[in-house]
Amino acid sequence: LPEDFDWRDHGAVTEVKNQGSCDHAGVQCTGALEGANYLATGNLVSLSEQQLVDCDHECDPEEAGACDSGCNGGLMNSAFEYTLKAGGLMKEKDYPYTGTDRGTCKFDKSKIAASVSNFSVVSLDEDQIAANLVKNGPLAVAINAVFMQTYVGGVSCPYICSKRLDHGVLLVGYGSAGYAPVRMKEKPYWIIKNSWGESWGESGFYKICRGRNICGVDSMVSTVAAVQTTSQ
Amino acid sequence: SLPENSDDALIRQVVDADAGVSETLSDDPLLGAEHHFTLFKKKYGKSYANQEEHNFRFKVFQKNLKRARRHQRMDPSAIHGVTQFSDLTRSEFKRTVLGLRGSRRLRLPTDANTAPILPTEG
């Protein structure tokens, strides 16, 4: 494994999005599929989150009533399941983001830009997470976002952080040496793409230290593979 | 797992008083809070429906300055301060900004495919 790796340097990451107050857990799903599609086709295409907001009502088979529900949230694996069943996602420009869930589903199968071949969950082991990241592209992950409300920059490495997962993000890379002055040592970190616009964090990105499942970041990691499609 | 307002309930580790103080906040986060709030509204284009709402949001903002300082103490290698969410209560932030659904602690689905173990050396 390389010591440092960042999919932004390899052209697999689209611009930072701003979900506003409508988070569907689709951002990490679209981000992972954008990366996988890039690896499969060589084309980086921004995919539609609004399609997920409007059309994905997939339910978690393990929790009654836990269904993806417009701006009220969802689960990333359910979003992958929907994408697999629907046949794929349209381009962002063909099905643009509105930030509301009051519209009807306008999915047009003839305009699918990327399709899921399969998706898998990755083990808790951080080396395996890094290996899957490097091999398969950006990974969908869940995290506890309590420290993200006030995050401005740097490597977040809280002494204590709940592992109760409440936010979906996209793991796009890792670094070997983030500066940690109080601990008097360099610390490795994950690079995470968020969906709160470029004015949040480090141009829309978040760095969180590696090594002890901080804020639950290693707990729920999914990788996706894309199939090549002919978009119109 | 920790209770919902876990960042309020956590045991606080004692750290050096000078360590990791945010560049964006003074020692007393409430000093200049009105000035910070004015800058915040301008930067993020915030406006409120009436004076009552404005006053409420200012109180929330002040609490979030304290929260940012608390986070700074607990997370000294990052910078914590004012963000576009500084006028949201913790529950508003969770309800409107965070999207992972599930009342229980989330677990990996048992029927999901498991990624094969990859070689990580050499």
Interface residues (C-beta under 8 A of the other chain):
Chain A: L1 Q19 S21 D23 H24 A25 V27 D60 P61 E62 E63 A66 C67 D68 S69 C71 N72 G73 G74 L75 M76 N77 N118 F119 S120 V121 V122 S123 D127 Q128 A130 A131 N132 K135 N136 A142 A145 V146 F147 Q149 T150 Y151 V152 G153 G154 V155 S156 C157 P158 Y159 I160 S162 K163 R164 L165 D166 H167 G168 G178 Y179 A180 P181 V182 R183 K187 W196 G197 S199 W200 K207 C209 S219 M220 S222 T223
Chain B: S1 L2 S6 D7 L10 I11 Q13 V15 D16 A19 G20 S22 T24 Y44 N64 R67 A68 H71 Q72 M74 D75 P76 S77 A78 I79 H80 G81 V82 T83 Q84 F85 S86 L88 R90 F93 K94 T96 V97 L98 G99 L100 R101 G102 S103 R104 R105 L106 R107 L108 P109 T110 D111 A112 N113 T114 A115 I117 L118 P119 T120
